[in-house]
Amino acid sequence: MQHRKMLIVCHEYPPIGGGGATAVRILAEEQVRMGREVTVLTSGMRDLPARERQAGVEIVRTSCRRSARHYSTAAELATWIPGALLEGRRLLRARRFDAIHAHFIVPGAMVAVPLARGFGIPLTLTAHGSDVPGYNPDRFDMIHRLIRPLWRYLVNSADKVTLPSAHLSSLLRQAGGPNAVLVPNPFAPQPGIPTRAKVPHRILVATRLVPRKGVQDLIAAVAGMTEPVELIVAGDGPHAPQLRQQAEELNCPVDFRGFLPRETLAELYASSAIFVLPSSHENFPMVLLEAMGAGCAVVTTTAPGCREVVGEAGICVPAGDVEALRAQLVRLVRDPALAREYGQRGEQRVTQFAPDLVAEAFDRVYGSSAENGSNRTPWFGSSPRPHTGVH
């Protein structure tokens, strides 16, 4: 295997960010195991070092005005771009990279496209959901309208675009993007978490607390159950105050844990018999993979993205259907053997998303990306730089 240098551009990388950031970390660490030199250009916060190495991955963090690890506003995203451009240019002038892999069209491609074009390096771009128009209209519709010409330029400037779900692929094409390659997010179980006995009546949801995640439907469903259950909500977000008020009004005991460290959340996965993600729409939610990998019986929705992840290994109900959700929860709580069966199905399902399999799929994309970009003239030179791709 040839030795190659990869530059990954993503504004979020653990401990900052959510499921997309976790997927980036798993892929980066797998590429190191394959013999690559991997550098991640990402954003920093006050309590994180500007440079460090984790599991062999070089992490370079540039400053931005970000107040929370798990959530950022559009304005906060914008503050990362200037510093990332400057640091990226410095990195590319100091050493040769064979490929750039950017995650999130906005803001990732706003940094990666100028760097890739400027230095004549093949660029693969992966979209993750809210960076595609139409995926999250309640939050980003106006922004996407304002930047539509720039968005189309960025997404069509990549040598290859990948997506984790077919639903996102259709939205990308509708917005004027290119045909994309479907590559799922990778999943790797977190090491060092001891085995826990499942608590049969424990129901867990772990997500950012915004309306489209459907936690309000879960609380309503549990409030109408006569069976004793323990509902734990892990996560935080702008919808948290309304959810707390709803739980109080319905006299539904809910354990709101807030944003949790990875280790604490992994222990909750391990001890929870049931995991629920009642979203109205998703891209490729990593929490479903994490829950299945921990042997939880998963209940989610028929919404695009969710069904693609769980397949036949989970229970899917229509989004927003509180009665259907409650019926499935009652069924699992009353029948622990059935919950264990679904947990075993999930553990088998996640083997399809093993990091080595996903990394091999991306290797094929990188080779195609290098071919597409081989004739482009770099902005900072008179002739294209030769690339053989990443093999």
Secondary structure, DSSP 8 states (H G I E B T S, - for coil): ----EEEEE-S--TTSSSHHHHHHHHHHHHHHHTT-EEEEEEE--TTS-SEEEETTEEEEEE------SS---HHHHHHHHHHHHHHHHHHHHHS--SEEEEE-IIIIIHHHHHHHHHHT--EEEE--STTSTTSSHHHHHHHHHHTHHHHHHHHHHSSEEEES-HHHHHHHHHTT----EE--------TT------EEEEEEEES--SGGG-HHHHHHHHHT--S--EEEEEB--TTHHHHHHHHHHTT--EEEEES--HHHHHHHHHHEEEEEE--S--S--HHHHHHHHTT-EEEEESSTTHHHHHTTSSEEE-TT-HHHHHHHHHHHHH-HHHHHHHHHHHHHHGGGG-HHHHHHHHHHHHHHHHHHHTT---TTSSS--------
